[in-house]
Amino acid sequence: MSFDERGVEARSNPEDSARGRSPDVPPGRSLLDRLLGWLGVGILGACVLTLAGLWWTGGQLVEDSLRKQAAQWLAELDEQGTPLYLSPRRDPIMQEIAGELAQHPEIAYVRYYDAKGERLLGEYVKDGRERFAPAELTPEETQAANEVATQDAPFLVQGAGNHVGIVRIIAPVRIRALPAVGLRDLQQGARAEAVRVIGYIDFGLDPGHERAAFLKSLIAGSVALAAVFLLALFMGRHMIRKALAPLIALQEPLARLARGETEVHMGDGGDREIAAIREALSATIGLLRQREQALRRAECDSLTGLANRRYLGRQLELERGRLGREGGAHAVLYIDLDGFRRINDALGHGAGDRLLGQIAGILRAHIRENDLLARVGGDEFVALVRRVNREGAIKVARSINQVIQDFHFVEREESFGIAASIGIAVLDGTRSIEQALDRAQTACEQAKARGGNRYWIDEPDEAQGERRQHEPEWSDQLAGAIRDNSLKLVSQPIVSLNDASGERYELLLRLAGADGELMAPSAFLPLANRFGMLLELDHWVIRQACAMHAGLRATGREATFFVNLSGQAFDDGEALLRVVADNLKQQRVPGAALVFEITEQVAVRHVEQARRVMEDLGRLGCRFALDDFGSGFSSLNYLKHLPVSFIKISGAFVEKASADALDQVMVRSIVQIAQALGKQTIAESVEDRRTFQLLSDIGADFAQGYFIARPAEALPDPGFFRSDRLRRLRDVRPLAARASRSGEEPGRG
């Protein structure tokens, strides 16, 4: 995650930033779904109500039509059936009525009864219909028919018994007559009408045919109405979607805005209300961008794009508070580049800025997404590694050391090596931010004091207090060892891969412990560096080397001593030159007997001063060897101009060269470069016969390592370099290699 993204996230919600979360839009139903749901329910309800009303109205229409039809047929049947009550010949009359009724399928049956409703005077039954029984009316039916006839309805409507779907209609047949009156009564207008029931009509209507046609029309109308409502639903949904589309389009930009992003476009279009919302949001985003830019300028390193010290401090304070509540711990890594100043001074600030930008990119890609990286100084960075233990922090620091060491900074067609010193401290709820940063910076200084290109872990308060308690004892012990000459120099032979000429030894410093056991330099040189005693140790070694050589010459032997110098020896070049000159003179030792070894990092870190000192010592006859060459990938331009006679190939490449093709290529390349520059090569860490023979085949000049001899307090017998073992090792080489080394062609003698 970039600093810009992290900064916005942290400012929007510090707790979410600390947990690596980002705010999301709260879940819930969308407005569009809600409106479409309401529309669907409304249209469905309206459709159901409309169809229910249509069917209810249709039923009423059918019933009204049936009543009107019944009244019409009653009048018709009353008129046609009157002769049955007046003529004794009823059969012809009934046949004529039946012939007329057969043309009307809606008439199911017709019966004519006498005045009491007991005797059937005539009957018509539609074909295929069984005869209705009983064939006479009950007194209740005749009474009900008479009562209805006197009211608004002229007939009685009933079901047709077992004939489902048939409507039965019963009505009295009445005749009206004027009584005989006199002339006087007529003149007076006195007139009364006589009404008499002479029989009853019982007929059945079959509305099935008409009802089926009506039902068909009703269904067709219902389907058409439902289609209209469905079309209205789809059109309504389309119109709502179209109207709300600009509002829906705001959902994704608003979600991004809620996550802290400000590079959001709100789109365009929409009705007046939505356009007003969009304009307001766009204005708000513009203000947020301005605020974000101001915060970024205040909390971002303009050169690398990383967080600056201010932002780092605020984030560390937030993390410290959260760790105090929840427990756990983070690691603070203080990273200081080794060799940055020499590149910046030699190539200019522009190159230095480009180097810092590239290193920032490497570090950013090498830490986890939820970790934080800040630049806190010129070439100083701090990484906050969340939720790691001691082993996890060491793993991160080690990988950063490796990736920076493998990095090549190319400028002006030259390649420069770079390294980093890393200090590790723990951030928990008990330490203040200042304490955590100070501890990490102090640990970084410890790593740098031990030569750089390494990490150092801040010790717990108890262990650190115990170590500091014993530091004065170490200081007194080192000072006493220098004063009393109780330090020891052990020697390790450096043998030629070509012949047995000359004795060469590297002198290695040791400190005798309380139990008499010799301690390696790694046990006491860091403390000597802290106490400022490295320069004294350098001078002591030079004095002892000259004295040893003088003693050796007294026995008639000549040898070359390789002596290591620290970087502090070049800080006071005049003192170094004076000590060397004085001891060479006092011990009557030729300057060529001393070869001073300096590490690649020391040489390029003090390049100008180192060149001057090396030239001054060269006038005394002393020579120089560049130690651990290849470990720092320094510019070959420095190698070309530094007055060194020997190049010591780093043991990291030599010890696995016989098994690792890449290491073998590296060793071969260094040998070829040295040969092109007219310098001799010494391979360190030769651990087996195969490596020895490989180096001989490659063309290296000298070899040094445990396979040849271990460091010892006493110099070996002078015959060691002419021993049969070394002679056999030198002779076991391909003929082509021996011929090329001797300047002869294979096969010629």
Residue pairs with C-beta under 8 A, 6 or more apart in sequence:
1 9
1 369
1 370
2 305
2 364
3 300
3 305
3 306
3 307
3 311
3 373
4 296
4 300
4 305
5 260
6 17
6 307
6 372
7 292
7 295
7 296
7 299
7 300
7 307
7 311
8 260
8 261
8 262
8 292
9 16
9 17
9 22
9 259
9 260
10 17
10 18
10 315
10 318
11 260
11 295
12 23
12 259
12 260
13 21
13 23
14 318
15 322
16 22
16 23
17 315
17 318
18 318
18 319
18 322
20 369
20 370
20 386
22 259
22 260
23 258
23 259
23 260
24 255
24 258
24 259
25 251
25 254
25 255
25 258
30 248
30 251
31 244
31 247
32 240
32 241
32 244
32 248
35 240
35 244
36 237
36 240
36 241
39 233
39 236
39 237
39 240
40 233
40 237
43 229
43 232
43 233
43 236
44 229
44 233
46 229
47 225
47 226
47 229
50 225
50 229
51 222
51 225
51 226
54 218
54 221
54 222
54 225
55 218
55 222
58 214
58 218
61 214
62 207
62 210
62 211
62 214
65 210
66 167
66 205
66 207
67 157
69 106
69 205
69 207
70 155
70 157
70 167
70 169
70 205
71 154
71 155
73 107
73 169
73 203
73 205
74 154
74 155
74 169
74 171
74 201
74 203
77 97
77 110
77 201
77 203
78 171
78 173
78 201
80 97
80 100
81 97
81 110
81 112
81 122
81 173
81 199
81 201
82 173
82 175
83 93
84 90
84 93
84 94
84 112
84 121
84 122
84 199
85 112
85 121
85 173
85 198
85 199
87 93
90 121
90 122
93 122
94 112
94 122
94 123
94 124
97 110
97 122
97 124
98 124
101 107
101 110
101 124
101 126
102 126
102 127
105 126
105 206
105 209
106 205
106 206
106 207
106 209
106 210
107 124
107 126
107 203
107 204
107 205
107 206
108 125
108 126
108 129
108 160
108 163
108 166
108 203
108 204
108 205
108 206
109 123
109 124
109 125
109 126
109 129
109 132
109 203
109 204
110 122
110 123
110 124
110 201
110 202
110 203
110 204
111 120
111 122
111 123
111 124
111 132
111 135
111 201
111 202
111 203
112 120
112 121
112 122
112 123
112 173
112 199
112 200
112 201
113 119
113 120
113 121
113 136
113 137
113 199
113 200
113 201
113 202
114 121
114 199
114 200
115 197
115 198
115 199
115 200
116 142
117 136
117 137
117 138
117 139
117 141
117 142
117 199
117 200
118 136
118 137
119 136
120 135
120 136
121 199
123 131
123 135
125 131
125 132
126 206
129 163
132 160
132 161
132 163
132 204
137 145
137 170
137 200
137 202
141 156
141 170
142 170
142 172
142 200
144 156
144 170
145 155
145 156
145 170
145 171
145 172
145 200
146 172
146 197
148 154
148 155
148 156
149 155
149 171
149 172
149 174
154 171
155 169
155 170
155 171
156 169
156 170
156 171
157 167
157 168
157 169
158 167
158 168
158 169
158 170
159 166
159 167
159 168
160 166
160 167
160 168
160 204
161 168
163 204
165 206
165 207
165 208
166 204
166 205
166 206
167 204
167 205
167 206
167 207
168 202
168 203
168 204
169 201
169 202
169 203
169 204
169 205
170 200
170 201
170 202
171 200
171 201
172 197
172 199
172 200
172 201
173 197
173 198
173 199
173 200
173 201
174 195
174 196
174 197
174 198
175 195
175 196
175 198
176 193
176 194
176 195
176 196
177 193
177 194
177 196
178 191
178 192
178 193
178 194
179 192
179 194
181 190
181 191
185 191
243 271
245 269
245 270
246 267
246 268
246 269
246 270
246 271
246 274
246 275
246 278
247 270
247 274
247 277
249 267
250 266
250 267
250 274
250 277
250 278
250 281
253 264
253 265
253 266
253 267
253 281
254 281
256 264
257 264
257 281
257 285
257 288
262 285
262 288
262 289
262 292
263 289
264 285
266 278
266 281
266 282
266 285
267 278
268 278
269 275
270 278
298 310
299 307
299 308
299 310
299 311
299 314
300 306
300 307
300 308
300 311
301 307
301 308
301 374
301 375
303 353
303 356
303 357
303 375
304 356
304 357
304 360
304 375
305 360
306 360
306 364
306 373
306 374
306 375
306 381
307 315
307 372
307 373
307 374
307 375
308 374
308 375
308 376
309 374
309 376
311 374
312 372
312 374
312 376
312 382
312 384
313 433
315 372
315 384
316 332
316 384
316 427
316 433
316 436
316 437
317 433
319 330
319 384
319 386
319 427
320 427
320 428
320 429
320 431
320 432
320 433
320 436
321 429
323 329
323 330
323 427
323 428
323 429
324 429
325 429
327 429
328 387
328 428
329 387
329 389
329 426
329 427
329 428
330 384
330 385
330 386
330 387
330 388
330 426
330 427
330 428
331 384
331 385
331 388
331 392
331 393
331 396
331 424
331 425
331 426
331 427
332 382
332 383
332 384
332 385
332 424
332 425
332 426
332 427
332 436
332 437
332 439
332 440
333 382
333 383
333 384
333 385
333 393
333 396
333 397
333 400
333 422
333 423
333 424
333 440
334 380
334 381
334 382
334 422
334 423
334 424
334 425
334 437
334 440
334 441
334 443
334 444
335 363
335 380
335 381
335 382
335 383
335 400
335 420
335 421
335 422
335 444
336 379
336 380
336 420
336 421
336 422
336 423
336 444
336 448
337 359
337 379
337 380
337 404
337 418
337 419
337 420
338 418
338 419
338 420
338 421
338 448
338 452
338 453
338 601
338 605
339 416
339 417
339 418
339 419
339 452
339 601
339 604
339 605
339 632
340 352
340 355
340 356
340 378
340 379
340 418
341 379
341 605
342 604
342 605
342 607
343 351
343 352
343 355
343 409
343 411
343 416
343 418
344 351
344 352
344 355
346 607
347 411
347 412
351 411
351 412
354 411
355 409
355 411
355 418
356 375
356 379
358 407
358 409
359 381
359 404
359 407
359 418
360 373
360 375
360 381
362 403
362 404
362 407
363 373
363 381
363 383
363 400
364 373
366 399
366 400
366 403
367 373
367 383
367 385
367 396
368 385
368 386
370 386
371 383
371 384
371 385
371 386
372 383
372 384
372 386
373 381
373 382
373 383
373 384
374 381
374 382
374 383
374 384
375 381
376 382
382 437
382 440
383 396
383 400
384 427
385 392
385 393
385 396
388 396
390 426
390 457
393 424
393 426
393 457
394 424
394 455
394 457
397 422
397 424
397 455
398 455
400 420
400 422
401 419
401 420
401 422
401 453
401 454
401 455
404 418
404 419
404 420
405 417
405 418
405 419
405 420
405 453
405 631
405 632
405 633
407 418
408 415
408 416
408 417
408 633
409 415
409 416
409 417
409 418
410 416
414 635
414 636
414 637
415 633
415 635
415 636
416 633
416 634
416 635
417 600
417 604
417 632
417 633
417 634
417 635
419 452
419 453
419 601
419 632
420 452
420 453
421 444
421 445
421 447
421 448
421 452
421 453
421 454
421 455
421 456
422 443
422 444
422 447
422 454
422 455
422 456
423 439
423 440
423 441
423 442
423 443
423 444
423 445
423 446
423 447
423 455
423 456
423 458
424 440
424 443
424 455
424 456
424 457
424 458
425 436
425 437
425 439
425 440
425 443
425 458
426 436
426 439
426 458
427 433
427 436
431 439
439 458
440 458
442 458
443 455
443 456
443 457
443 458
444 456
446 456
446 526
447 454
447 455
447 456
449 526
449 529
449 530
450 456
450 525
450 526
450 529
451 599
451 601
452 601
453 601
453 631
453 632
458 464
459 467
471 527
471 530
471 531
474 524
474 527
474 531
475 527
475 531
475 533
477 511
478 511
478 524
478 527
478 528
478 531
478 533
478 537
479 533
480 486
481 487
481 511
481 512
482 533
482 536
482 537
482 540
485 540
485 544
486 512
487 509
487 510
487 511
487 512
487 537
487 540
487 544
488 509
488 510
488 511
488 512
488 518
488 713
489 507
489 508
489 509
489 510
489 541
489 544
489 545
489 548
489 713
490 507
490 508
490 510
490 518
490 711
490 712
490 713
491 505
491 506
491 507
491 508
491 561
491 711
491 712
491 713
491 715
492 505
492 506
492 508
492 704
492 709
492 710
492 711
492 712
493 503
493 504
493 505
493 704
493 708
493 709
493 716
493 720
493 721
494 504
494 505
494 506
494 562
494 682
494 702
494 703
494 704
495 504
495 702
495 703
495 704
495 708
495 721
495 726
496 502
496 504
496 701
496 702
496 721
497 692
497 695
497 696
497 700
497 701
497 702
497 703
497 730
498 701
498 730
498 741
499 730
500 721
500 722
500 726
500 727
501 721
502 558
502 559
502 560
502 721
503 557
503 558
503 559
503 560
503 715
503 718
503 721
504 559
504 560
504 562
504 702
505 559
505 560
505 561
505 562
505 715
506 561
506 562
506 564
506 597
506 704
507 541
507 544
507 545
507 548
507 561
507 562
507 563
507 564
508 521
508 564
508 711
509 521
509 537
509 541
509 564
510 518
510 519
510 520
510 521
511 518
511 519
511 523
511 524
512 518
512 519
513 519
525 534
525 537
525 566
528 534
528 537
529 566
529 568
534 566
534 567
534 568
534 569
535 566
535 568
535 569
535 571
535 572
535 575
537 566
538 565
538 566
538 568
538 569
538 576
539 575
539 576
539 579
541 563
541 564
542 563
542 579
542 580
542 583
542 594
543 579
543 583
545 561
545 563
545 594
546 583
546 584
546 586
546 587
546 589
546 594
547 583
547 587
548 561
549 559
549 561
549 587
549 589
549 593
549 594
550 587
550 588
550 589
552 558
552 559
552 715
553 588
553 589
557 718
558 593
559 593
559 715
560 592
560 593
560 594
560 595
561 593
561 594
561 595
562 595
562 596
562 597
562 625
563 594
563 595
563 596
563 597
564 596
564 597
564 598
564 627
565 576
565 596
565 597
565 598
565 602
566 602
567 598
567 599
567 601
567 602
567 605
567 606
569 576
569 613
570 576
570 598
570 602
570 606
570 609
570 610
570 613
571 606
571 609
573 609
573 612
573 613
573 616
576 613
576 617
577 613
577 616
577 617
577 620
580 591
580 594
580 617
580 620
580 622
581 620
583 589
584 590
584 591
584 594
584 620
590 621
591 617
591 620
591 621
591 622
592 621
592 622
592 623
594 622
594 623
595 622
595 623
595 624
595 625
595 645
595 646
596 617
596 622
596 623
596 624
596 625
597 624
597 625
597 626
597 627
597 648
598 610
598 624
598 625
598 626
598 627
599 626
599 627
599 628
600 626
600 627
600 628
600 629
600 630
600 631
600 632
600 634
601 632
601 634
602 610
603 610
603 626
603 634
603 638
603 642
603 644
604 632
604 634
604 635
604 638
607 638
607 642
610 642
611 641
611 642
611 643
614 624
614 642
614 643
614 644
615 643
617 624
618 624
618 643
623 644
623 645
623 646
624 642
624 643
624 644
624 645
624 646
625 644
625 645
625 646
625 647
625 648
625 682
626 639
626 642
626 644
626 646
626 647
626 648
627 648
628 648
628 650
628 651
628 684
629 639
629 647
629 648
629 649
629 650
629 670
630 649
630 650
630 652
630 653
630 666
630 670
631 650
631 652
636 673
639 647
639 673
639 677
640 677
644 679
645 679
645 680
646 679
646 680
646 681
646 682
646 702
647 670
647 674
647 679
647 680
647 681
647 682
648 681
648 682
648 683
648 684
648 704
649 667
649 670
649 671
649 681
649 682
649 683
649 684
649 700
650 684
651 684
651 685
651 705
652 663
652 685
653 663
653 666
653 667
653 670
654 663
654 667
654 683
654 684
654 685
654 686
654 691
654 695
654 705
655 685
655 686
655 687
655 691
655 705
656 663
657 663
657 664
657 666
657 667
657 691
657 694
657 695
658 664
658 688
658 690
658 691
658 694
664 694
664 698
667 683
667 695
667 698
667 700
668 698
670 681
671 681
671 698
671 699
671 700
672 699
674 680
674 681
675 681
675 699
680 701
680 702
681 700
681 701
681 702
682 700
682 701
682 702
682 703
682 704
683 691
683 695
683 700
683 702
683 703
683 704
683 705
684 704
684 705
685 704
685 705
685 706
686 692
686 695
686 703
686 704
686 705
686 706
686 707
686 708
687 705
687 706
687 707
688 707
689 707
689 729
691 705
691 707
692 703
692 707
692 708
692 729
693 729
693 732
693 733
695 703
696 729
696 730
696 733
696 737
697 733
697 734
697 737
699 737
699 740
699 741
708 726
709 716
709 720
720 726
735 746
735 747
736 746
739 745
739 746
739 748
